Structures are given as structure tokens and as C-alpha cells.
Amino acid sequence: MPSVQIKNVPKQTHAVLRQRAAAAHQSLQEYLLRRLIQEAAAPTVDEVLDRAGSRAGGHVPIRTAAAIVREDRDRR
């Protein structure tokens, strides 16, 4: 399995991360690995927009889309 090494972590950042790992009953390595997995699992805004832009589908004029959104908000 690949590994990652991070150098020059500020002391305060390291201290906070160690405290959070301890509070989660994990080693710092376990804690950071879990956080990295969570980070990689969530798509970025750019990734979501790229996926949405590559989908084929219908076209709705902006005025129609705005009216639909307004109707939905008014029902709430």
C-alpha cells in the first residue's frame, strides 16, 4: 500500500491533531488516514460540475428554471 509523508507541520497543528486523535482513541496515523479517506471520498465542487456538465439531457430556459425554483421555495 502506498504511503504519504508530510514534513514541516507547524507545532500547533501537530499538537491539535494529536489531541484529536487521542480523543478519538486512535493513533495519529490512524486518525489522519481516516481523515484522508474521508477527504478523498467526497468529490470537490469542480468534480461535481465536471460530471454534471458531461451529462446529456434536456435544456430548460433560465426563466423557466427560476420559476420552478421560486414555486418550490414558496411551497415551503
Phi and psi in radians as a Rosetta constraint file:
Dihedral C 1 N 2 CA 2 C 2 CIRCULARHARMONIC -1.132 0.35
Dihedral N 2 CA 2 C 2 N 3 CIRCULARHARMONIC 2.788 0.35
Dihedral C 2 N 3 CA 3 C 3 CIRCULARHARMONIC -2.232 0.35
Dihedral N 3 CA 3 C 3 N 4 CIRCULARHARMONIC 2.820 0.35
Dihedral C 3 N 4 CA 4 C 4 CIRCULARHARMONIC -2.258 0.35
Dihedral N 4 CA 4 C 4 N 5 CIRCULARHARMONIC 2.413 0.35
Dihedral C 4 N 5 CA 5 C 5 CIRCULARHARMONIC -2.185 0.35
Dihedral N 5 CA 5 C 5 N 6 CIRCULARHARMONIC 2.314 0.35
Dihedral C 5 N 6 CA 6 C 6 CIRCULARHARMONIC -2.056 0.35
Dihedral N 6 CA 6 C 6 N 7 CIRCULARHARMONIC 2.158 0.35
Dihedral C 6 N 7 CA 7 C 7 CIRCULARHARMONIC -1.877 0.35
Dihedral N 7 CA 7 C 7 N 8 CIRCULARHARMONIC 2.825 0.35
Dihedral C 7 N 8 CA 8 C 8 CIRCULARHARMONIC 1.077 0.35
Dihedral N 8 CA 8 C 8 N 9 CIRCULARHARMONIC 0.695 0.35
Dihedral C 8 N 9 CA 9 C 9 CIRCULARHARMONIC -1.314 0.35
Dihedral N 9 CA 9 C 9 N 10 CIRCULARHARMONIC 2.244 0.35
Dihedral C 9 N 10 CA 10 C 10 CIRCULARHARMONIC -1.011 0.35
Dihedral N 10 CA 10 C 10 N 11 CIRCULARHARMONIC 2.522 0.35
Dihedral C 10 N 11 CA 11 C 11 CIRCULARHARMONIC -0.974 0.35
Dihedral N 11 CA 11 C 11 N 12 CIRCULARHARMONIC -0.772 0.35
Dihedral C 11 N 12 CA 12 C 12 CIRCULARHARMONIC -1.112 0.35
Dihedral N 12 CA 12 C 12 N 13 CIRCULARHARMONIC -0.714 0.35
Dihedral C 12 N 13 CA 13 C 13 CIRCULARHARMONIC -1.090 0.35
Dihedral N 13 CA 13 C 13 N 14 CIRCULARHARMONIC -0.789 0.35
Dihedral C 13 N 14 CA 14 C 14 CIRCULARHARMONIC -1.067 0.35
Dihedral N 14 CA 14 C 14 N 15 CIRCULARHARMONIC -0.756 0.35
Dihedral C 14 N 15 CA 15 C 15 CIRCULARHARMONIC -1.096 0.35
Dihedral N 15 CA 15 C 15 N 16 CIRCULARHARMONIC -0.755 0.35
Dihedral C 15 N 16 CA 16 C 16 CIRCULARHARMONIC -1.123 0.35
Dihedral N 16 CA 16 C 16 N 17 CIRCULARHARMONIC -0.763 0.35
Dihedral C 16 N 17 CA 17 C 17 CIRCULARHARMONIC -1.134 0.35
Dihedral N 17 CA 17 C 17 N 18 CIRCULARHARMONIC -0.685 0.35
Dihedral C 17 N 18 CA 18 C 18 CIRCULARHARMONIC -1.109 0.35
Dihedral N 18 CA 18 C 18 N 19 CIRCULARHARMONIC -0.716 0.35
Dihedral C 18 N 19 CA 19 C 19 CIRCULARHARMONIC -1.116 0.35
Dihedral N 19 CA 19 C 19 N 20 CIRCULARHARMONIC -0.738 0.35
Dihedral C 19 N 20 CA 20 C 20 CIRCULARHARMONIC -1.155 0.35
Dihedral N 20 CA 20 C 20 N 21 CIRCULARHARMONIC -0.675 0.35
Dihedral C 20 N 21 CA 21 C 21 CIRCULARHARMONIC -1.116 0.35
Dihedral N 21 CA 21 C 21 N 22 CIRCULARHARMONIC -0.777 0.35
Dihedral C 21 N 22 CA 22 C 22 CIRCULARHARMONIC -1.095 0.35
Dihedral N 22 CA 22 C 22 N 23 CIRCULARHARMONIC -0.723 0.35
Dihedral C 22 N 23 CA 23 C 23 CIRCULARHARMONIC -1.116 0.35
Dihedral N 23 CA 23 C 23 N 24 CIRCULARHARMONIC -0.503 0.35
Dihedral C 23 N 24 CA 24 C 24 CIRCULARHARMONIC -1.560 0.35
Dihedral N 24 CA 24 C 24 N 25 CIRCULARHARMONIC 0.094 0.35
Dihedral C 24 N 25 CA 25 C 25 CIRCULARHARMONIC 0.993 0.35
Dihedral N 25 CA 25 C 25 N 26 CIRCULARHARMONIC 0.776 0.35
Dihedral C 25 N 26 CA 26 C 26 CIRCULARHARMONIC -2.321 0.35
Dihedral N 26 CA 26 C 26 N 27 CIRCULARHARMONIC 2.764 0.35
Dihedral C 26 N 27 CA 27 C 27 CIRCULARHARMONIC -1.285 0.35
Dihedral N 27 CA 27 C 27 N 28 CIRCULARHARMONIC 2.865 0.35
Dihedral C 27 N 28 CA 28 C 28 CIRCULARHARMONIC -1.053 0.35
Dihedral N 28 CA 28 C 28 N 29 CIRCULARHARMONIC -0.698 0.35
Dihedral C 28 N 29 CA 29 C 29 CIRCULARHARMONIC -1.089 0.35
Dihedral N 29 CA 29 C 29 N 30 CIRCULARHARMONIC -0.806 0.35
Dihedral C 29 N 30 CA 30 C 30 CIRCULARHARMONIC -1.074 0.35
Dihedral N 30 CA 30 C 30 N 31 CIRCULARHARMONIC -0.765 0.35
Dihedral C 30 N 31 CA 31 C 31 CIRCULARHARMONIC -1.083 0.35
Dihedral N 31 CA 31 C 31 N 32 CIRCULARHARMONIC -0.845 0.35
Dihedral C 31 N 32 CA 32 C 32 CIRCULARHARMONIC -1.182 0.35
Dihedral N 32 CA 32 C 32 N 33 CIRCULARHARMONIC -0.634 0.35
Dihedral C 32 N 33 CA 33 C 33 CIRCULARHARMONIC -1.081 0.35
Dihedral N 33 CA 33 C 33 N 34 CIRCULARHARMONIC -0.769 0.35
Dihedral C 33 N 34 CA 34 C 34 CIRCULARHARMONIC -1.065 0.35
Dihedral N 34 CA 34 C 34 N 35 CIRCULARHARMONIC -0.756 0.35
Dihedral C 34 N 35 CA 35 C 35 CIRCULARHARMONIC -1.135 0.35
Dihedral N 35 CA 35 C 35 N 36 CIRCULARHARMONIC -0.695 0.35
Dihedral C 35 N 36 CA 36 C 36 CIRCULARHARMONIC -1.142 0.35
Dihedral N 36 CA 36 C 36 N 37 CIRCULARHARMONIC -0.705 0.35
Dihedral C 36 N 37 CA 37 C 37 CIRCULARHARMONIC -1.105 0.35
Dihedral N 37 CA 37 C 37 N 38 CIRCULARHARMONIC -0.758 0.35
Dihedral C 37 N 38 CA 38 C 38 CIRCULARHARMONIC -1.078 0.35
Dihedral N 38 CA 38 C 38 N 39 CIRCULARHARMONIC -0.746 0.35
Dihedral C 38 N 39 CA 39 C 39 CIRCULARHARMONIC -1.088 0.35
Dihedral N 39 CA 39 C 39 N 40 CIRCULARHARMONIC -0.780 0.35
Dihedral C 39 N 40 CA 40 C 40 CIRCULARHARMONIC -1.233 0.35
Dihedral N 40 CA 40 C 40 N 41 CIRCULARHARMONIC -0.463 0.35
Dihedral C 40 N 41 CA 41 C 41 CIRCULARHARMONIC -1.320 0.35
Dihedral N 41 CA 41 C 41 N 42 CIRCULARHARMONIC -0.449 0.35
Dihedral C 41 N 42 CA 42 C 42 CIRCULARHARMONIC -1.594 0.35
Dihedral N 42 CA 42 C 42 N 43 CIRCULARHARMONIC 2.144 0.35
Dihedral C 42 N 43 CA 43 C 43 CIRCULARHARMONIC -1.207 0.35
Dihedral N 43 CA 43 C 43 N 44 CIRCULARHARMONIC 2.613 0.35
Dihedral C 43 N 44 CA 44 C 44 CIRCULARHARMONIC -1.351 0.35
Dihedral N 44 CA 44 C 44 N 45 CIRCULARHARMONIC 2.908 0.35
Dihedral C 44 N 45 CA 45 C 45 CIRCULARHARMONIC -1.052 0.35
Dihedral N 45 CA 45 C 45 N 46 CIRCULARHARMONIC -0.735 0.35
Dihedral C 45 N 46 CA 46 C 46 CIRCULARHARMONIC -1.077 0.35
Dihedral N 46 CA 46 C 46 N 47 CIRCULARHARMONIC -0.700 0.35
Dihedral C 46 N 47 CA 47 C 47 CIRCULARHARMONIC -1.130 0.35
Dihedral N 47 CA 47 C 47 N 48 CIRCULARHARMONIC -0.727 0.35
Dihedral C 47 N 48 CA 48 C 48 CIRCULARHARMONIC -1.116 0.35
Dihedral N 48 CA 48 C 48 N 49 CIRCULARHARMONIC -0.789 0.35
Dihedral C 48 N 49 CA 49 C 49 CIRCULARHARMONIC -1.125 0.35
Dihedral N 49 CA 49 C 49 N 50 CIRCULARHARMONIC -0.682 0.35
Dihedral C 49 N 50 CA 50 C 50 CIRCULARHARMONIC -1.076 0.35
Dihedral N 50 CA 50 C 50 N 51 CIRCULARHARMONIC -0.769 0.35
Dihedral C 50 N 51 CA 51 C 51 CIRCULARHARMONIC -1.120 0.35
Dihedral N 51 CA 51 C 51 N 52 CIRCULARHARMONIC -0.771 0.35
Dihedral C 51 N 52 CA 52 C 52 CIRCULARHARMONIC -1.134 0.35
Dihedral N 52 CA 52 C 52 N 53 CIRCULARHARMONIC -0.668 0.35
Dihedral C 52 N 53 CA 53 C 53 CIRCULARHARMONIC -1.218 0.35
Dihedral N 53 CA 53 C 53 N 54 CIRCULARHARMONIC -0.402 0.35
Dihedral C 53 N 54 CA 54 C 54 CIRCULARHARMONIC -1.544 0.35
Dihedral N 54 CA 54 C 54 N 55 CIRCULARHARMONIC -0.085 0.35
Dihedral C 54 N 55 CA 55 C 55 CIRCULARHARMONIC -1.449 0.35
Dihedral N 55 CA 55 C 55 N 56 CIRCULARHARMONIC 2.423 0.35
Dihedral C 55 N 56 CA 56 C 56 CIRCULARHARMONIC -1.568 0.35
Dihedral N 56 CA 56 C 56 N 57 CIRCULARHARMONIC 2.549 0.35
Dihedral C 56 N 57 CA 57 C 57 CIRCULARHARMONIC -3.130 0.35
Dihedral N 57 CA 57 C 57 N 58 CIRCULARHARMONIC -2.974 0.35
Dihedral C 57 N 58 CA 58 C 58 CIRCULARHARMONIC -1.296 0.35
Dihedral N 58 CA 58 C 58 N 59 CIRCULARHARMONIC 2.984 0.35
Dihedral C 58 N 59 CA 59 C 59 CIRCULARHARMONIC -2.134 0.35
Dihedral N 59 CA 59 C 59 N 60 CIRCULARHARMONIC 2.319 0.35
Dihedral C 59 N 60 CA 60 C 60 CIRCULARHARMONIC -2.129 0.35
Dihedral N 60 CA 60 C 60 N 61 CIRCULARHARMONIC 2.250 0.35
Dihedral C 60 N 61 CA 61 C 61 CIRCULARHARMONIC -1.055 0.35
Dihedral N 61 CA 61 C 61 N 62 CIRCULARHARMONIC 2.596 0.35
Dihedral C 61 N 62 CA 62 C 62 CIRCULARHARMONIC -1.030 0.35
Dihedral N 62 CA 62 C 62 N 63 CIRCULARHARMONIC -0.645 0.35
Dihedral C 62 N 63 CA 63 C 63 CIRCULARHARMONIC -1.117 0.35
Dihedral N 63 CA 63 C 63 N 64 CIRCULARHARMONIC -0.683 0.35
Dihedral C 63 N 64 CA 64 C 64 CIRCULARHARMONIC -1.167 0.35
Dihedral N 64 CA 64 C 64 N 65 CIRCULARHARMONIC -0.777 0.35
Dihedral C 64 N 65 CA 65 C 65 CIRCULARHARMONIC -1.073 0.35
Dihedral N 65 CA 65 C 65 N 66 CIRCULARHARMONIC -0.754 0.35
Dihedral C 65 N 66 CA 66 C 66 CIRCULARHARMONIC -1.103 0.35
Dihedral N 66 CA 66 C 66 N 67 CIRCULARHARMONIC -0.697 0.35
Dihedral C 66 N 67 CA 67 C 67 CIRCULARHARMONIC -1.133 0.35
Dihedral N 67 CA 67 C 67 N 68 CIRCULARHARMONIC -0.703 0.35
Dihedral C 67 N 68 CA 68 C 68 CIRCULARHARMONIC -1.119 0.35
Dihedral N 68 CA 68 C 68 N 69 CIRCULARHARMONIC -0.768 0.35
Dihedral C 68 N 69 CA 69 C 69 CIRCULARHARMONIC -1.100 0.35
Dihedral N 69 CA 69 C 69 N 70 CIRCULARHARMONIC -0.763 0.35
Dihedral C 69 N 70 CA 70 C 70 CIRCULARHARMONIC -1.070 0.35
Dihedral N 70 CA 70 C 70 N 71 CIRCULARHARMONIC -0.773 0.35
Dihedral C 70 N 71 CA 71 C 71 CIRCULARHARMONIC -1.055 0.35
Dihedral N 71 CA 71 C 71 N 72 CIRCULARHARMONIC -0.751 0.35
Dihedral C 71 N 72 CA 72 C 72 CIRCULARHARMONIC -1.107 0.35
Dihedral N 72 CA 72 C 72 N 73 CIRCULARHARMONIC -0.752 0.35
Dihedral C 72 N 73 CA 73 C 73 CIRCULARHARMONIC -1.162 0.35
Dihedral N 73 CA 73 C 73 N 74 CIRCULARHARMONIC -0.674 0.35
Dihedral C 73 N 74 CA 74 C 74 CIRCULARHARMONIC -1.145 0.35
Dihedral N 74 CA 74 C 74 N 75 CIRCULARHARMONIC -0.483 0.35
Dihedral C 74 N 75 CA 75 C 75 CIRCULARHARMONIC -1.282 0.35
Dihedral N 75 CA 75 C 75 N 76 CIRCULARHARMONIC -0.314 0.35
